[in-house]
Amino acid sequence: AQSVTQLDSHVSVSEGTPVLLRCNYSSSYSPSLFWYVQHPNKGLQLLLKYTSAATLVKGINGFEAEFKKSETSFHLTKPSAHMSDAAEYFCVVIKSSGTYKYIFGTGTRLKVLA
Amino acid sequence: KAGVTQTPRYLIKTRGQQVTLSCSPISGHRSVSWYQQTPGQGLQFLFEYFSETQRNKGNFPGRFSGRQFSNSRSEMNVSTLELGDSALYLCASSQEIRNTEAFFGQGTRLTVV
């Protein structure tokens, strides 16, 4: 069965320093993986997606993620954090067994310190 | 292209009442899913509709129901509201193509008092 595990519930970084949000997945076949961001009292916005093309995926706002099959990981990174990056981030895998159901991780809350 | 529209944005209801939430998907999208988001449980899948048919259902009691209309608009209904139903309810729409992403609305914040 497909699942994702977000390894950190909270991450704090200083503005201008790199961001690393960790996600491990479990899937019996090549998964489709996504990262979404949610700002307070807002819906979820897609940051990037992996669908078995290039393993390094570039998303919006300078974020990128690398799919590593050997490590079953799909970590989200950004070279330099901005105050506006403070939000909650969700790693998502699609469960496709007849229907396309999204399996969400528990979320990582990113805090950016001035 | 308009995004996913959820109405209303905020609702306050009393225990025991019922509520109906609405979701208009992106034009051309036939799949609509609903999620409940709470601080304690995170994002939980409620159900998914495609072409007016419920294709998948999460582990929620029968008080939670939904439907989809021929224009792909969807509604979800919660009857006999409980305090624990207070949550952000999110709707997502997607095309019926493998590996495509879901687009989310801003949600309806339901408070049960």
Interface residues (C-beta under 8 A of the other chain):
Chain A: S32 F34 Y36 N41 K42 G43 L44 Q45 L46 K49 T51 S52 F90 I94 S96 G98 T99 Y100 K101 Y102 F104 T106 G107
Chain B: V4 Q6 S31 S33 Y35 G42 L43 F45 E48 F50 R55 N56 L88 L90 A92 S94 R98 N99 E101 A102 F103 F104 G105 Q106 G107 R109
